[in-house]
Amino acid sequence: MLAAAGILYAFQHSEPAGKGVLLCLLLGSIFSWSVIWSKWTQLNAVIRSTRSFLKDPLIPTYPVACRVNPPKRSFTTPAQRSSATT
């Protein structure tokens, strides 16, 4: 409580240049926290997507299994359908 009162007192008794610097610092802080928040939400979305991808039963556990027993998947895109028929 006392620290906030000290900051308010210092802001009220500062010159216009000091108020401008504090305003720039406040705007920079808000921008920085918004970038941190957006990157945090993007990272969590990627983590959730990765976890759901790894739970896919068609993904083999061992890399060698990809060559020995390739997963049977249906062709979903037109390009995959056309390349499968040729």
C-alpha positions in Angstrom: 0.0 0.0 0.0 2.8 2.4 0.9 4.7 1.6 -2.3 1.7 2.4 -4.4 1.2 5.7 -2.6 4.9 6.5 -3.2 4.6 5.8 -6.9 1.4 7.9 -7.2 3.1 10.8 -5.3 6.2 10.6 -7.5 4.1 10.6 -10.6 2.0 13.6 -9.5 5.1 15.6 -8.6 7.2 14.7 -11.7 7.8 16.9 -14.7 6.1 16.3 -18.0 9.2 14.5 -19.4 9.2 12.1 -16.4 5.5 11.4 -16.9 6.1 10.8 -20.6 8.9 8.3 -19.7 6.6 6.5 -17.3 3.8 6.4 -19.8 6.2 4.8 -22.4 7.3 2.3 -19.8 3.7 1.4 -19.0 2.8 1.0 -22.7 5.9 -1.1 -23.3 5.0 -3.3 -20.3 1.4 -3.8 -21.5 2.7 -4.7 -25.0 5.3 -7.2 -23.6 2.7 -8.9 -21.4 0.3 -9.2 -24.4 3.1 -10.9 -26.4 3.9 -13.3 -23.5 0.2 -14.2 -23.2 -0.3 -14.8 -26.9 2.8 -17.0 -27.1 1.7 -18.9 -24.0 -1.7 -19.7 -25.5 -0.1 -20.7 -28.8 2.4 -23.0 -27.0 -0.4 -24.6 -25.0 -2.4 -25.2 -28.2 0.6 -26.9 -29.8 1.2 -29.0 -26.8 -2.5 -30.2 -26.8 -2.3 -30.9 -30.5 0.9 -32.9 -30.1 -0.6 -34.9 -27.2 -3.7 -35.8 -29.3 -1.5 -36.6 -32.3 0.6 -39.0 -30.2 -2.5 -40.8 -28.9 -3.4 -41.7 -32.5 -3.4 -45.6 -32.6 -2.2 -45.6 -36.2 1.1 -44.1 -35.3 3.6 -46.8 -34.6 5.6 -46.8 -31.4 8.9 -47.8 -33.0 10.3 -46.1 -36.2 11.1 -49.5 -37.8 7.5 -50.4 -37.6 6.8 -47.7 -40.2 8.7 -49.7 -42.8 7.7 -53.2 -41.8 4.0 -52.6 -41.2 3.0 -49.3 -42.7 -0.2 -47.9 -41.3 -3.3 -48.3 -43.4 -4.9 -44.9 -43.8 -7.7 -43.7 -46.1 -6.8 -41.2 -48.7 -8.5 -37.9 -47.9 -7.2 -35.3 -50.3 -7.7 -35.3 -54.1 -4.0 -35.4 -54.7 -3.6 -38.5 -52.6 -6.5 -40.2 -54.3 -5.0 -39.5 -57.8 -1.5 -40.7 -56.8 -3.0 -43.9 -55.3 -4.8 -44.8 -58.5 -1.8 -44.3 -60.8 
